[in-house]
Each structure stands twice: as C-alpha cells, then as structure tokens.
Amino acid sequence: MLPMARIGKCMMTIGVLAALALAAPGEGRASADREPDIEQGAKLVKARCLACHKAESLPKFVERCAERRGPEYLEAFLRRHYAPDDEARADIIAFLTCEPGQLPED
C-alpha cells in the first residue's frame, strides 16, 4: 500500500478537483448538519478504492469525471461502486477534492 502522503500528492496535481466539491450541493450527505470528513475519506479511499485500484490511477479518473462527464458523474459512480451510503460517499469525495493543506498526515 502507498502512504497517504503519496496518495495526497497524486490528488493535488489535478486543478479541476475543486469543481467537484461544489457539485450537487447537499447530495452525498446523510445529514445537512454533518460536514464531510476528509480524514475519514482518506481512510475509506485506502480501504475501499486502493484495495483494487492503483493510487496513480485515481487522479486521472477524477479528472476525467470533472472534464468529460461532469462533476455529478463522480457522485453517481461512487453510489454504484462501493460507496452506496451518503456519508461515506461524501467523505470520499471530500478527500478526493480537498485542497493540499487539508490533507491528513500519515
């Protein structure tokens, strides 16, 4: 497994990720008063995504979602692909779209 710092660096290289964070306001949240948790999202990515996918492939996938298919695609894809519950999906998206300074430490 790759350390979270390396995963974070891969995620930082994509400038379009911020657009995904603004997509579909309110969707992907189980509760309106619960903000998505970046640290929990990092754990979920490590456990759910990196179990099958390489860390290096995630930034390219997220970029394709934003540029070619629209930001809503990532939300819909994750709903079908191992993140069916709203809170987990919101946490994963928060991690994938976070700013470099928000990345959790290893």
Backbone atoms as SQL, in Angstrom:
CREATE TABLE atoms (id INTEGER PRIMARY KEY, chain TEXT, resi INTEGER, resn TEXT, atom TEXT, x REAL, y REAL, z REAL);
INSERT INTO atoms VALUES
  (1, 'A', 1, 'MET', 'N', 0.834, -1.188, 0.000),
  (2, 'A', 1, 'MET', 'CA', 0.000, 0.000, 0.000),
  (3, 'A', 1, 'MET', 'C', 0.872, 1.242, 0.000),
  (4, 'A', 2, 'LEU', 'N', 0.396, 2.262, -0.668),
  (5, 'A', 2, 'LEU', 'CA', 1.110, 3.529, -0.704),
  (6, 'A', 2, 'LEU', 'C', 0.751, 4.372, 0.508),
  (7, 'A', 3, 'PRO', 'N', 1.690, 5.145, 1.023),
  (8, 'A', 3, 'PRO', 'CA', 1.380, 6.021, 2.155),
  (9, 'A', 3, 'PRO', 'C', 0.398, 7.103, 1.729),
  (10, 'A', 4, 'MET', 'N', -0.372, 7.583, 2.684),
  (11, 'A', 4, 'MET', 'CA', -1.383, 8.596, 2.398),
  (12, 'A', 4, 'MET', 'C', -0.753, 9.860, 1.818),
  (13, 'A', 5, 'ALA', 'N', 0.458, 10.203, 2.217),
  (14, 'A', 5, 'ALA', 'CA', 1.099, 11.406, 1.679),
  (15, 'A', 5, 'ALA', 'C', 1.265, 11.294, 0.173),
  (16, 'A', 6, 'ARG', 'N', 1.622, 10.117, -0.323),
  (17, 'A', 6, 'ARG', 'CA', 1.789, 9.937, -1.769),
  (18, 'A', 6, 'ARG', 'C', 0.443, 10.007, -2.472),
  (19, 'A', 7, 'ILE', 'N', -0.564, 9.423, -1.877),
  (20, 'A', 7, 'ILE', 'CA', -1.905, 9.499, -2.456),
  (21, 'A', 7, 'ILE', 'C', -2.323, 10.961, -2.527),
  (22, 'A', 8, 'GLY', 'N', -2.067, 11.685, -1.439),
  (23, 'A', 8, 'GLY', 'CA', -2.418, 13.096, -1.392),
  (24, 'A', 8, 'GLY', 'C', -1.714, 13.889, -2.464),
  (25, 'A', 9, 'LYS', 'N', -0.447, 13.612, -2.690),
  (26, 'A', 9, 'LYS', 'CA', 0.297, 14.319, -3.723),
  (27, 'A', 9, 'LYS', 'C', -0.294, 14.042, -5.095),
  (28, 'A', 10, 'CYS', 'N', -0.725, 12.815, -5.317),
  (29, 'A', 10, 'CYS', 'CA', -1.375, 12.499, -6.593),
  (30, 'A', 10, 'CYS', 'C', -2.653, 13.311, -6.756),
  (31, 'A', 11, 'MET', 'N', -3.406, 13.423, -5.675),
  (32, 'A', 11, 'MET', 'CA', -4.673, 14.142, -5.732),
  (33, 'A', 11, 'MET', 'C', -4.457, 15.641, -5.960),
  (34, 'A', 12, 'MET', 'N', -3.361, 16.176, -5.429),
  (35, 'A', 12, 'MET', 'CA', -3.106, 17.613, -5.530),
  (36, 'A', 12, 'MET', 'C', -2.797, 18.056, -6.946),
  (37, 'A', 13, 'THR', 'N', -2.350, 17.165, -7.776),
  (38, 'A', 13, 'THR', 'CA', -1.905, 17.558, -9.105),
  (39, 'A', 13, 'THR', 'C', -3.032, 17.926, -10.051),
  (40, 'A', 14, 'ILE', 'N', -4.227, 17.688, -9.683),
  (41, 'A', 14, 'ILE', 'CA', -5.351, 17.949, -10.577),
  (42, 'A', 14, 'ILE', 'C', -6.055, 19.235, -10.163),
  (43, 'A', 15, 'GLY', 'N', -6.023, 20.220, -11.015),
  (44, 'A', 15, 'GLY', 'CA', -6.610, 21.513, -10.697),
  (45, 'A', 15, 'GLY', 'C', -8.122, 21.538, -10.733),
  (46, 'A', 16, 'VAL', 'N', -8.733, 20.574, -11.379),
  (47, 'A', 16, 'VAL', 'CA', -10.189, 20.598, -11.536),
  (48, 'A', 16, 'VAL', 'C', -10.930, 19.986, -10.362),
  (49, 'A', 17, 'LEU', 'N', -10.227, 19.471, -9.395),
  (50, 'A', 17, 'LEU', 'CA', -10.897, 18.797, -8.298),
  (51, 'A', 17, 'LEU', 'C', -11.799, 19.723, -7.486),
  (52, 'A', 18, 'ALA', 'N', -11.428, 20.960, -7.368),
  (53, 'A', 18, 'ALA', 'CA', -12.245, 21.892, -6.588),
  (54, 'A', 18, 'ALA', 'C', -13.655, 21.989, -7.151),
  (55, 'A', 19, 'ALA', 'N', -13.802, 21.843, -8.456),
  (56, 'A', 19, 'ALA', 'CA', -15.129, 21.907, -9.068),
  (57, 'A', 19, 'ALA', 'C', -16.027, 20.782, -8.571),
  (58, 'A', 20, 'LEU', 'N', -15.454, 19.638, -8.315),
  (59, 'A', 20, 'LEU', 'CA', -16.256, 18.517, -7.825),
  (60, 'A', 20, 'LEU', 'C', -16.818, 18.781, -6.434),
  (61, 'A', 21, 'ALA', 'N', -16.076, 19.488, -5.615),
  (62, 'A', 21, 'ALA', 'CA', -16.542, 19.776, -4.263),
  (63, 'A', 21, 'ALA', 'C', -17.793, 20.641, -4.278),
  (64, 'A', 22, 'LEU', 'N', -17.953, 21.438, -5.327),
  (65, 'A', 22, 'LEU', 'CA', -19.101, 22.325, -5.426),
  (66, 'A', 22, 'LEU', 'C', -20.289, 21.678, -6.122),
  (67, 'A', 23, 'ALA', 'N', -20.081, 20.506, -6.668),
  (68, 'A', 23, 'ALA', 'CA', -21.133, 19.849, -7.442),
  (69, 'A', 23, 'ALA', 'C', -22.247, 19.333, -6.554),
  (70, 'A', 24, 'ALA', 'N', -23.437, 19.403, -7.047),
  (71, 'A', 24, 'ALA', 'CA', -24.611, 18.838, -6.394),
  (72, 'A', 24, 'ALA', 'C', -24.647, 19.170, -4.913),
  (73, 'A', 25, 'PRO', 'N', -24.836, 20.449, -4.538),
  (74, 'A', 25, 'PRO', 'CA', -24.831, 20.804, -3.129),
  (75, 'A', 25, 'PRO', 'C', -25.866, 20.016, -2.353),
  (76, 'A', 26, 'GLY', 'N', -25.463, 19.519, -1.215),
  (77, 'A', 26, 'GLY', 'CA', -26.350, 18.761, -0.353),
  (78, 'A', 26, 'GLY', 'C', -26.399, 17.282, -0.658),
  (79, 'A', 27, 'GLU', 'N', -26.068, 16.891, -1.886),
  (80, 'A', 27, 'GLU', 'CA', -26.066, 15.474, -2.208),
  (81, 'A', 27, 'GLU', 'C', -24.875, 14.797, -1.573),
  (82, 'A', 28, 'GLY', 'N', -25.042, 13.533, -1.262),
  (83, 'A', 28, 'GLY', 'CA', -23.939, 12.788, -0.688),
  (84, 'A', 28, 'GLY', 'C', -23.794, 12.996, 0.801),
  (85, 'A', 29, 'ARG', 'N', -24.718, 13.685, 1.400),
  (86, 'A', 29, 'ARG', 'CA', -24.677, 13.909, 2.841),
  (87, 'A', 29, 'ARG', 'C', -25.889, 13.257, 3.477),
  (88, 'A', 30, 'ALA', 'N', -25.659, 12.523, 4.537),
  (89, 'A', 30, 'ALA', 'CA', -26.773, 11.886, 5.221),
  (90, 'A', 30, 'ALA', 'C', -27.520, 12.894, 6.072),
  (91, 'A', 31, 'SER', 'N', -26.815, 13.937, 6.485),
  (92, 'A', 31, 'SER', 'CA', -27.413, 14.927, 7.358),
  (93, 'A', 31, 'SER', 'C', -26.917, 16.305, 6.931),
  (94, 'A', 32, 'ALA', 'N', -27.825, 17.268, 6.914),
  (95, 'A', 32, 'ALA', 'CA', -27.442, 18.610, 6.490),
  (96, 'A', 32, 'ALA', 'C', -26.479, 19.255, 7.471),
  (97, 'A', 33, 'ASP', 'N', -26.487, 18.812, 8.733),
  (98, 'A', 33, 'ASP', 'CA', -25.605, 19.424, 9.722),
  (99, 'A', 33, 'ASP', 'C', -24.261, 18.705, 9.850),
  (100, 'A', 34, 'ARG', 'N', -24.040, 17.670, 9.080),
  (101, 'A', 34, 'ARG', 'CA', -22.766, 16.942, 9.120),
  (102, 'A', 34, 'ARG', 'C', -21.934, 17.320, 7.916),
  (103, 'A', 35, 'GLU', 'N', -20.769, 17.879, 8.167),
  (104, 'A', 35, 'GLU', 'CA', -19.833, 18.194, 7.092),
  (105, 'A', 35, 'GLU', 'C', -19.043, 16.940, 6.735),
  (106, 'A', 36, 'PRO', 'N', -18.704, 16.762, 5.476),
  (107, 'A', 36, 'PRO', 'CA', -17.878, 15.616, 5.089),
  (108, 'A', 36, 'PRO', 'C', -16.532, 15.650, 5.812),
  (109, 'A', 37, 'ASP', 'N', -16.025, 14.489, 6.132),
  (110, 'A', 37, 'ASP', 'CA', -14.799, 14.322, 6.911),
  (111, 'A', 37, 'ASP', 'C', -13.668, 13.867, 5.997),
  (112, 'A', 38, 'ILE', 'N', -12.688, 14.748, 5.781),
  (113, 'A', 38, 'ILE', 'CA', -11.576, 14.452, 4.882),
  (114, 'A', 38, 'ILE', 'C', -10.745, 13.279, 5.399),
  (115, 'A', 39, 'GLU', 'N', -10.485, 13.256, 6.705),
  (116, 'A', 39, 'GLU', 'CA', -9.678, 12.159, 7.264),
  (117, 'A', 39, 'GLU', 'C', -10.389, 10.823, 7.109),
  (118, 'A', 40, 'GLN', 'N', -11.682, 10.806, 7.359),
  (119, 'A', 40, 'GLN', 'CA', -12.446, 9.575, 7.167),
  (120, 'A', 40, 'GLN', 'C', -12.455, 9.194, 5.691),
  (121, 'A', 41, 'GLY', 'N', -12.540, 10.190, 4.816),
  (122, 'A', 41, 'GLY', 'CA', -12.490, 9.938, 3.380),
  (123, 'A', 41, 'GLY', 'C', -11.176, 9.298, 2.969),
  (124, 'A', 42, 'ALA', 'N', -10.068, 9.760, 3.566),
  (125, 'A', 42, 'ALA', 'CA', -8.753, 9.165, 3.273),
  (126, 'A', 42, 'ALA', 'C', -8.723, 7.697, 3.684),
  (127, 'A', 43, 'LYS', 'N', -9.282, 7.402, 4.844),
  (128, 'A', 43, 'LYS', 'CA', -9.335, 6.007, 5.311),
  (129, 'A', 43, 'LYS', 'C', -10.197, 5.152, 4.388),
  (130, 'A', 44, 'LEU', 'N', -11.315, 5.715, 3.958),
  (131, 'A', 44, 'LEU', 'CA', -12.204, 4.968, 3.064),
  (132, 'A', 44, 'LEU', 'C', -11.566, 4.730, 1.704),
  (133, 'A', 45, 'VAL', 'N', -10.867, 5.725, 1.178),
  (134, 'A', 45, 'VAL', 'CA', -10.177, 5.545, -0.100),
  (135, 'A', 45, 'VAL', 'C', -9.141, 4.436, 0.039),
  (136, 'A', 46, 'LYS', 'N', -8.394, 4.477, 1.119),
  (137, 'A', 46, 'LYS', 'CA', -7.369, 3.453, 1.341),
  (138, 'A', 46, 'LYS', 'C', -7.997, 2.062, 1.447),
  (139, 'A', 47, 'ALA', 'N', -9.091, 1.962, 2.165),
  (140, 'A', 47, 'ALA', 'CA', -9.726, 0.661, 2.388),
  (141, 'A', 47, 'ALA', 'C', -10.542, 0.181, 1.188),
  (142, 'A', 48, 'ARG', 'N', -11.288, 1.077, 0.576),
  (143, 'A', 48, 'ARG', 'CA', -12.210, 0.661, -0.479),
  (144, 'A', 48, 'ARG', 'C', -11.638, 0.806, -1.882),
  (145, 'A', 49, 'CYS', 'N', -10.995, 1.920, -2.160),
  (146, 'A', 49, 'CYS', 'CA', -10.529, 2.185, -3.526),
  (147, 'A', 49, 'CYS', 'C', -9.199, 1.498, -3.816),
  (148, 'A', 50, 'LEU', 'N', -8.259, 1.658, -2.881),
  (149, 'A', 50, 'LEU', 'CA', -6.917, 1.126, -3.128),
  (150, 'A', 50, 'LEU', 'C', -6.836, -0.381, -2.942),
  (151, 'A', 51, 'ALA', 'N', -7.913, -0.995, -2.515),
  (152, 'A', 51, 'ALA', 'CA', -7.945, -2.456, -2.446),
  (153, 'A', 51, 'ALA', 'C', -7.874, -3.041, -3.865),
  (154, 'A', 52, 'CYS', 'N', -8.386, -2.297, -4.837),
  (155, 'A', 52, 'CYS', 'CA', -8.388, -2.774, -6.222),
  (156, 'A', 52, 'CYS', 'C', -7.653, -1.850, -7.188),
  (157, 'A', 53, 'HIS', 'N', -7.677, -0.550, -6.933),
  (158, 'A', 53, 'HIS', 'CA', -7.137, 0.434, -7.869),
  (159, 'A', 53, 'HIS', 'C', -5.790, 0.963, -7.392),
  (160, 'A', 54, 'LYS', 'N', -4.941, 1.330, -8.331),
  (161, 'A', 54, 'LYS', 'CA', -3.652, 1.932, -8.003),
  (162, 'A', 54, 'LYS', 'C', -3.854, 3.414, -7.687),
  (163, 'A', 55, 'ALA', 'N', -3.117, 3.905, -6.710),
  (164, 'A', 55, 'ALA', 'CA', -3.225, 5.311, -6.319),
  (165, 'A', 55, 'ALA', 'C', -2.958, 6.238, -7.499),
  (166, 'A', 56, 'GLU', 'N', -2.043, 5.840, -8.358),
  (167, 'A', 56, 'GLU', 'CA', -1.697, 6.669, -9.503),
  (168, 'A', 56, 'GLU', 'C', -2.843, 6.814, -10.497),
  (169, 'A', 57, 'SER', 'N', -3.777, 5.875, -10.497),
  (170, 'A', 57, 'SER', 'CA', -4.883, 5.943, -11.454),
  (171, 'A', 57, 'SER', 'C', -6.022, 6.832, -10.968),
  (172, 'A', 58, 'LEU', 'N', -6.106, 7.097, -9.676),
  (173, 'A', 58, 'LEU', 'CA', -7.232, 7.870, -9.148),
  (174, 'A', 58, 'LEU', 'C', -7.267, 9.311, -9.658),
  (175, 'A', 59, 'PRO', 'N', -6.161, 10.044, -9.668),
  (176, 'A', 59, 'PRO', 'CA', -6.247, 11.430, -10.152),
  (177, 'A', 59, 'PRO', 'C', -6.735, 11.527, -11.598),
  (178, 'A', 60, 'LYS', 'N', -6.268, 10.640, -12.442),
  (179, 'A', 60, 'LYS', 'CA', -6.681, 10.664, -13.843),
  (180, 'A', 60, 'LYS', 'C', -8.183, 10.377, -13.963),
  (181, 'A', 61, 'PHE', 'N', -8.669, 9.428, -13.183),
  (182, 'A', 61, 'PHE', 'CA', -10.094, 9.105, -13.189),
  (183, 'A', 61, 'PHE', 'C', -10.927, 10.302, -12.731),
  (184, 'A', 62, 'VAL', 'N', -10.521, 10.931, -11.633),
  (185, 'A', 62, 'VAL', 'CA', -11.260, 12.068, -11.104),
  (186, 'A', 62, 'VAL', 'C', -11.245, 13.222, -12.103),
  (187, 'A', 63, 'GLU', 'N', -10.114, 13.419, -12.760),
  (188, 'A', 63, 'GLU', 'CA', -10.009, 14.471, -13.776),
  (189, 'A', 63, 'GLU', 'C', -10.974, 14.200, -14.933),
  (190, 'A', 64, 'ARG', 'N', -11.033, 12.951, -15.382),
  (191, 'A', 64, 'ARG', 'CA', -11.971, 12.599, -16.462),
  (192, 'A', 64, 'ARG', 'C', -13.406, 12.860, -16.035),
  (193, 'A', 65, 'CYS', 'N', -13.720, 12.537, -14.798),
  (194, 'A', 65, 'CYS', 'CA', -15.079, 12.786, -14.307),
  (195, 'A', 65, 'CYS', 'C', -15.431, 14.259, -14.409),
  (196, 'A', 66, 'ALA', 'N', -14.506, 15.116, -14.003),
  (197, 'A', 66, 'ALA', 'CA', -14.772, 16.554, -13.992),
  (198, 'A', 66, 'ALA', 'C', -14.806, 17.142, -15.390),
  (199, 'A', 67, 'GLU', 'N', -13.871, 16.762, -16.224),
  (200, 'A', 67, 'GLU', 'CA', -13.737, 17.402, -17.526),
  (201, 'A', 67, 'GLU', 'C', -14.662, 16.837, -18.595),
  (202, 'A', 68, 'ARG', 'N', -14.833, 15.549, -18.620),
  (203, 'A', 68, 'ARG', 'CA', -15.567, 14.936, -19.726),
  (204, 'A', 68, 'ARG', 'C', -17.006, 14.579, -19.383),
  (205, 'A', 69, 'ARG', 'N', -17.225, 14.148, -18.175),
  (206, 'A', 69, 'ARG', 'CA', -18.551, 13.639, -17.833),
  (207, 'A', 69, 'ARG', 'C', -19.328, 14.551, -16.912),
  (208, 'A', 70, 'GLY', 'N', -18.700, 15.551, -16.378),
  (209, 'A', 70, 'GLY', 'CA', -19.352, 16.467, -15.454),
  (210, 'A', 70, 'GLY', 'C', -19.153, 16.018, -14.025),
  (211, 'A', 71, 'PRO', 'N', -19.188, 16.966, -13.108),
  (212, 'A', 71, 'PRO', 'CA', -18.902, 16.652, -11.709),
  (213, 'A', 71, 'PRO', 'C', -19.917, 15.711, -11.058),
  (214, 'A', 72, 'GLU', 'N', -21.110, 15.656, -11.584),
  (215, 'A', 72, 'GLU', 'CA', -22.128, 14.786, -10.997),
  (216, 'A', 72, 'GLU', 'C', -21.798, 13.306, -11.204),
  (217, 'A', 73, 'TYR', 'N', -20.973, 13.018, -12.204),
  (218, 'A', 73, 'TYR', 'CA', -20.653, 11.627, -12.512),
  (219, 'A', 73, 'TYR', 'C', -19.946, 10.932, -11.353),
  (220, 'A', 74, 'LEU', 'N', -19.019, 11.624, -10.695),
  (221, 'A', 74, 'LEU', 'CA', -18.298, 11.009, -9.581),
  (222, 'A', 74, 'LEU', 'C', -19.263, 10.607, -8.473),
  (223, 'A', 75, 'GLU', 'N', -20.196, 11.469, -8.170),
  (224, 'A', 75, 'GLU', 'CA', -21.222, 11.173, -7.161),
  (225, 'A', 75, 'GLU', 'C', -22.019, 9.932, -7.574),
  (226, 'A', 76, 'ALA', 'N', -22.499, 9.904, -8.797),
  (227, 'A', 76, 'ALA', 'CA', -23.306, 8.777, -9.273),
  (228, 'A', 76, 'ALA', 'C', -22.475, 7.496, -9.350),
  (229, 'A', 77, 'PHE', 'N', -21.242, 7.611, -9.825),
  (230, 'A', 77, 'PHE', 'CA', -20.374, 6.437, -9.924),
  (231, 'A', 77, 'PHE', 'C', -20.120, 5.830, -8.550),
  (232, 'A', 78, 'LEU', 'N', -19.768, 6.658, -7.585),
  (233, 'A', 78, 'LEU', 'CA', -19.476, 6.140, -6.242),
  (234, 'A', 78, 'LEU', 'C', -20.714, 5.533, -5.585),
  (235, 'A', 79, 'ARG', 'N', -21.876, 6.057, -5.902),
  (236, 'A', 79, 'ARG', 'CA', -23.116, 5.495, -5.347),
  (237, 'A', 79, 'ARG', 'C', -23.267, 4.032, -5.772),
  (238, 'A', 80, 'ARG', 'N', -22.821, 3.721, -6.996),
  (239, 'A', 80, 'ARG', 'CA', -22.918, 2.361, -7.523),
  (240, 'A', 80, 'ARG', 'C', -21.680, 1.520, -7.212),
  (241, 'A', 81, 'HIS', 'N', -20.577, 2.173, -6.877),
  (242, 'A', 81, 'HIS', 'CA', -19.288, 1.489, -6.813),
  (243, 'A', 81, 'HIS', 'C', -18.684, 1.566, -5.405),
  (244, 'A', 82, 'TYR', 'N', -19.207, 0.755, -4.502),
  (245, 'A', 82, 'TYR', 'CA', -18.641, 0.562, -3.161),
  (246, 'A', 82, 'TYR', 'C', -18.747, 1.757, -2.234),
  (247, 'A', 83, 'ALA', 'N', -19.591, 2.718, -2.516),
  (248, 'A', 83, 'ALA', 'CA', -19.858, 3.816, -1.585),
  (249, 'A', 83, 'ALA', 'C', -21.344, 4.163, -1.645),
  (250, 'A', 84, 'PRO', 'N', -22.201, 3.174, -1.358),
  (251, 'A', 84, 'PRO', 'CA', -23.631, 3.427, -1.500),
  (252, 'A', 84, 'PRO', 'C', -24.210, 4.345, -0.421),
  (253, 'A', 85, 'ASP', 'N', -23.567, 4.404, 0.761),
  (254, 'A', 85, 'ASP', 'CA', -24.153, 5.248, 1.800),
  (255, 'A', 85, 'ASP', 'C', -23.670, 6.700, 1.658),
  (256, 'A', 86, 'ASP', 'N', -24.588, 7.618, 1.919),
  (257, 'A', 86, 'ASP', 'CA', -24.346, 9.032, 1.671),
  (258, 'A', 86, 'ASP', 'C', -23.141, 9.588, 2.419),
  (259, 'A', 87, 'GLU', 'N', -22.995, 9.258, 3.694),
  (260, 'A', 87, 'GLU', 'CA', -21.894, 9.812, 4.489),
  (261, 'A', 87, 'GLU', 'C', -20.541, 9.344, 3.972),
  (262, 'A', 88, 'ALA', 'N', -20.396, 8.064, 3.700),
  (263, 'A', 88, 'ALA', 'CA', -19.121, 7.548, 3.194),
  (264, 'A', 88, 'ALA', 'C', -18.791, 8.178, 1.848),
  (265, 'A', 89, 'ARG', 'N', -19.781, 8.295, 0.984),
  (266, 'A', 89, 'ARG', 'CA', -19.561, 8.880, -0.340),
  (267, 'A', 89, 'ARG', 'C', -19.131, 10.340, -0.212),
  (268, 'A', 90, 'ALA', 'N', -19.778, 11.086, 0.662),
  (269, 'A', 90, 'ALA', 'CA', -19.411, 12.489, 0.875),
  (270, 'A', 90, 'ALA', 'C', -17.991, 12.603, 1.420),
  (271, 'A', 91, 'ASP', 'N', -17.615, 11.693, 2.311),
  (272, 'A', 91, 'ASP', 'CA', -16.259, 11.706, 2.869),
  (273, 'A', 91, 'ASP', 'C', -15.219, 11.396, 1.802),
  (274, 'A', 92, 'ILE', 'N', -15.495, 10.417, 0.957),
  (275, 'A', 92, 'ILE', 'CA', -14.573, 10.058, -0.120),
  (276, 'A', 92, 'ILE', 'C', -14.406, 11.233, -1.089),
  (277, 'A', 93, 'ILE', 'N', -15.501, 11.852, -1.473),
  (278, 'A', 93, 'ILE', 'CA', -15.435, 12.995, -2.387),
  (279, 'A', 93, 'ILE', 'C', -14.698, 14.153, -1.726),
  (280, 'A', 94, 'ALA', 'N', -14.917, 14.370, -0.432),
  (281, 'A', 94, 'ALA', 'CA', -14.202, 15.438, 0.282),
  (282, 'A', 94, 'ALA', 'C', -12.694, 15.205, 0.231),
  (283, 'A', 95, 'PHE', 'N', -12.284, 13.959, 0.416),
  (284, 'A', 95, 'PHE', 'CA', -10.851, 13.658, 0.342),
  (285, 'A', 95, 'PHE', 'C', -10.318, 13.848, -1.077),
  (286, 'A', 96, 'LEU', 'N', -11.020, 13.330, -2.053),
  (287, 'A', 96, 'LEU', 'CA', -10.548, 13.417, -3.434),
  (288, 'A', 96, 'LEU', 'C', -10.505, 14.849, -3.952),
  (289, 'A', 97, 'THR', 'N', -11.285, 15.735, -3.350),
  (290, 'A', 97, 'THR', 'CA', -11.367, 17.110, -3.833),
  (291, 'A', 97, 'THR', 'C', -10.771, 18.128, -2.869),
  (292, 'A', 98, 'CYS', 'N', -10.091, 17.686, -1.837),
  (293, 'A', 98, 'CYS', 'CA', -9.586, 18.622, -0.837),
  (294, 'A', 98, 'CYS', 'C', -8.383, 19.403, -1.352),
  (295, 'A', 99, 'GLU', 'N', -8.165, 20.542, -0.742),
  (296, 'A', 99, 'GLU', 'CA', -7.001, 21.374, -1.044),
  (297, 'A', 99, 'GLU', 'C', -5.767, 20.743, -0.424),
  (298, 'A', 100, 'PRO', 'N', -4.589, 20.992, -0.974),
  (299, 'A', 100, 'PRO', 'CA', -3.356, 20.375, -0.449),
  (300, 'A', 100, 'PRO', 'C', -3.151, 20.569, 1.053),
  (301, 'A', 101, 'GLY', 'N', -3.458, 21.722, 1.582),
  (302, 'A', 101, 'GLY', 'CA', -3.258, 21.990, 3.014),
  (303, 'A', 101, 'GLY', 'C', -4.220, 21.245, 3.915),
  (304, 'A', 102, 'GLN', 'N', -5.266, 20.660, 3.359),
  (305, 'A', 102, 'GLN', 'CA', -6.262, 19.937, 4.146),
  (306, 'A', 102, 'GLN', 'C', -5.969, 18.446, 4.248),
  (307, 'A', 103, 'LEU', 'N', -4.960, 17.969, 3.548),
  (308, 'A', 103, 'LEU', 'CA', -4.687, 16.531, 3.532),
  (309, 'A', 103, 'LEU', 'C', -4.268, 16.049, 4.913),
  (310, 'A', 104, 'PRO', 'N', -4.795, 14.905, 5.343),
  (311, 'A', 104, 'PRO', 'CA', -4.410, 14.366, 6.641),
  (312, 'A', 104, 'PRO', 'C', -2.970, 13.880, 6.619),
  (313, 'A', 105, 'GLU', 'N', -2.329, 13.927, 7.765),
  (314, 'A', 105, 'GLU', 'CA', -0.977, 13.378, 7.897),
  (315, 'A', 105, 'GLU', 'C', -1.053, 11.873, 7.956),
  (316, 'A', 106, 'ASP', 'N', 0.028, 11.202, 7.541),
  (317, 'A', 106, 'ASP', 'CA', 0.071, 9.724, 7.618),
  (318, 'A', 106, 'ASP', 'C', 0.092, 9.265, 9.055);
